[in-house]
């Protein structure tokens, strides 16, 4: 009986061996990966100006959470000398630009919704920032809660989830408000500053960034949150390899924070005995080649921008003008929702 069992196990191994050897081979590049490698650069979205998430610096380079996600993906695909071509997109232009192939990736305060994923032919990666829509008002108005906005003119940007959320919130709460709609965030901000509107509605984190540019103490973000806004990088549907690369590069940044791998210590961590760290950094395993990338894909991403916690702290947290708490964006083992699947 033991001999028969052994023979059966051996036969099974011989049958499966070819499949294992096939999986161990580097994956051929899919259409997007091949195009990015041929261009020698990543075409990524850029924001017109959203503090913490994407603003051009004095050299015209984008700085923020979303640009750093693009930098991490570019480094994972093209290595340490990766280049990025930024395309500034309005809220209305994001989807057509991705659908048409003008950009390879949209990471631009982009809310993951059913209609965008199903009807627009997009695919959203992991949530990069858990947010919600709020309201900003002039302190002189005396308004302290959203329920006091009855009859108010509210600035909102077209082509964003904020416009629909405002309508749904008003209908649900039987509020009579007057949306004042502008094509882009810059025009919306200018209108609010000039008091063409009584309030400005936008994702709360972006309001926190905007208020830093206003006279101190003259504006108030109301405590009300009226929606869920999972801000997520997106790609075109139909290229599962590219989706895997975008998704797992972000997961790698979260895993790096959990494992204590940082931009400054990543080289020394190559000698770690921790199996999770070794797989993450490509010392063991073939996780990169399985996606058509180099073994050091995650190492290159972390070396370029740091782990998720470093990115958050630099652009949104204590090292930034916004000073936002981690909240829901803390790691899963620190009371937040940031959770990456194991790399094994």
N, C-alpha and C positions, 0 to 999 in steps of 0.2 A: 504493500500500500504506500509505504514511504517512497519507494522507487518510482511508482506511477505518479505520485504528487510532484516529485522532483522533475521528472520528464515533462510533465505538463507545464511547470513553471519555466523550465528551460525553453520549451517550444514557444511559450508566450513571449519571453524575452527576445527570441530570435525574430518573431513576427513584428514586435514593436521597435526593434533596433533601427530599421530604416527610417521610421517616422521620427525617432529621436534625432538621428543624424541630420534629417532634413531641417528640423526645427533649430538645430545648432548652427546652421549656415546663416550668414548675414542676409537679411531681407533685402530684396531688390528695391530701389527707390520707386515710390508711387509718383503720380503726376505732380503733386505740389512739391514734394521733397526734391524731385529731379529738377523742377523749374527753379527752385531756390538755389540749389547747388550750381546750376548752369549760370544764373545771374550773378552768383557770388554775393548775394545780399538778400535780406528779408524785407519785403514790402509790408510795412505795418501802419496802422491807423495812428493819428495824432489828434490831440485835443486842441481846441482854440484857446483854452485857458481854464483849467479847473484845478486850483491849488490842492496839492496832495496827490492828485490823480494824473495830471498831465499839464504842464506849462512849459513853454520854451524859455530856456535860460538866455543869458546875454549873447551866447554864440548860436542861438537858434536850435540848440539841442533840447529835445523833450526830457523833462524830469518829472518823476512821480511814480506811483505804484504801477500804473498801466505801462508806461514806457519801460520800466524795469522788467516786467513780464515779457515784453517783446525782446529785450536784451538777453534775458535768460534763454529764450527759445532760439534766438539767433546764435548764441554761443553754443548751445547744445547741438545745433545742426551744422554750423560752419566753423566752430572752434574759437579759440581765444581772440582771433583777429576779425571776428564777424562784423559785417557792416549792415546798417539798417537805413532804408529810405523811408522817411516819414511822409505821410499824406494826411494833411489836416482835413478832418471831416466834421460836418455838422451832424446833429442828431438825425436829420432826415437823409443824409447822404451815406450813413454807415452801411445800411443793408445793401443798396445798389452797388456800392464800391466793392463789397465782399462778393456779391453774386456775380459781378462782371469779371472778377479776377484782378481788379485794380490793386487790391491789397491781398496778402496771403493770410492775414489775421486781423481781426478787430479786437483790440483791448482798449476800450475807451468808455468807461462808465456805462457799460452795456448791460441792461437788465435782461435776464433769461426769462422768456415767457413762452407759453404754448404756441401762440400764433407765429412768433418769430422762428421757432424751431420747426414747426410742422408746415406752415404755409409759405414761409420765406426760404425754405431750403437751407437753413443754417443748423449748425450743431454747436452746442455750448459745452465748454469744458467745466472744470471744477469752479465753484464759487470762490472768487478772489477777495470779495469783500461783502459782508452781509450788512445791508443798509435798509433804510425806510424813508419814505417821503415826509417832509415836514413843512413848516411855514416860517418865514422871516417877516417881521413887522417893524415899523418905526416905533421906538419906545414912546415917543410923544403921543401915539395913538391911544395908549392906555390898555391895549388889547393884551390879555395874558393867557388866553386859551382859544383854540380854533372855533369853538362854539360861538365866540363873539364876532366872527367874521361875516355875519348875516349882512347881505347887501354890498359886500366889499368887492372892489376890483382887484383881481389877483393875477399877477404876472406869471406866465408859464411859457415854456418853450415848445414849439410845434415839433411833431415827429418823435416825441418822447413818451415814455409810459406816464410821465407826470401829468400830461394833459388828460389822458383817460382816467387816471386815478382821481384827479380833481373832480371830474364830472361824476364818477361813481360815488365819491365821498359826499358830494353835495346832494345827490339824489337819495342816497341811503339815509342821510341825516335831515332831509327836507330843508336844506339850506339854499337860499337864493343868493348866489354869488355870480360875479361877472368875470369870466376868464378874459384876460387881455393877452393874446397869443403873439409871440414873436418867432422869427425863423431860427434864431440861434441864441445861445446862452448870453453872448456878449450884449446883444440888443436888449434882451430881457433884463439883464443887470442894470444897464443904463436907464431903462425905463423905471425900474424900482428906485434907483438913486435919485432920479428927477421927480419922484413922487407921482408918476403917472398911474401908479398902482398903490393900493393900501397894503398889499402883502405880496410876497414872492414865494412860490412853492417849488421845491426841488428836493432831491435827496438830501437828507439831514447832514451827511458828511460834507457835501459840496456847499451847503449853506454855511457850515462851520469854516470852510476855507474862504468863502466869499466875505464873511463878516470881518475877517482879519484885514481886509483892504479898506474897510469903512471906518469913519471916526469912532473912536472907542466909546462904548457906553450909549450910543445913540440908536442901536438896533438890537432886537431880541429874537432869538429862535424859540418859538413856542414849544412846549413839552409834547405836544400831540404828534404821533406818528400814524399816518393814515394808510400805509401800504407796506408790502414786503418788496424789497429791491435787491435781489441777489445779483451782484455785479460780476460778470463772467466773461472771459475771453471767448470768442466765437470763430468758427471756421465754416467753410462750405461743406455741405453734406456730399457724400459720395467718394471721399478719400479717407478710409478708415485709418491708414497709416499716419497721415498728417494729424488726424484727430488724436491718435494715441500719443504722438510726439508732444503736442500742445498740452494734453491732459497730464501726461506723466512728468513733463518738465515742471509744471506747477506743483504736482505732488512731491517731486524731489525737493523743492524749496521748503515745503512744509515738513517733510521727513528730516531734512537737514536741521531745522530748528529743533525738532523733537530729540534728535540724536546729538545735539550740541556741536554740529559742524557749521563753522562760520567762514566768512570770506577770508579772515586772517589766519585761521588755523587749518584750513582745508588741506594744505600740503602736508602738515604733520599728521593729520588724520588718515593719510594714506597708509600709515603703518599701524593703524588700530587693529586690535584683535577682535573687535566686535563684528560679528558676521553681517549685521545690518548695515554698518558703516562701510564695510568692504564691498558689499553688493552695490550700495548707493554710489560709491566713488569708482566703480568699475575695476576694483582690485580682483574681485572674483565674480563669476557669472558672466552671462552674455546678454544682459538686458538692453544695452545699447544696440548691438548688432541685430537683435531681434526686431528692432524698429528701423533698421537701415542706418544707424548712427554708430559713431565711434564708442568704444567702451567707456571713454572718459566724458561722455555727453553730460552727465549730471555734475561731475567735477567742474567742467567748463562753465556750466550755468551758475553754479554756486560761486566760483571764482570771479565771475563777471559782476554779480549783483549782491551776493550774500544770501542768507536764508530768508524765509518769509518774515520772520520777526525783525531782522535787520532792515528789510525793505520798509516794513510798517513803521518802525521807529524813526527811520530817516525821513520819510515823507509825510507821515500822518501822526506819529506818536510824539514822545517826549523830546525828540531832537528836531522837531518841526515847529512851525508857527502855529499849526492847528492844535497840537497837544491832545489828540483824541485818545481816550482809553481804549484798550483792546476790546473789551466787551465780548460780543459774540464772535469776534475775530481772533480771540485767544485760542491756543491749542486746546484740543479736546480734554487733555488731562489737567488743564488749568481753568476749567469752567467755560470754555468757548466751544465753537462748532468746527474749528479747523482740524480736519481729520483726513489723513492720507492712507490709502490701502498699503499693506506691506509690500515691499519690493523683494519678492522671492519667487 
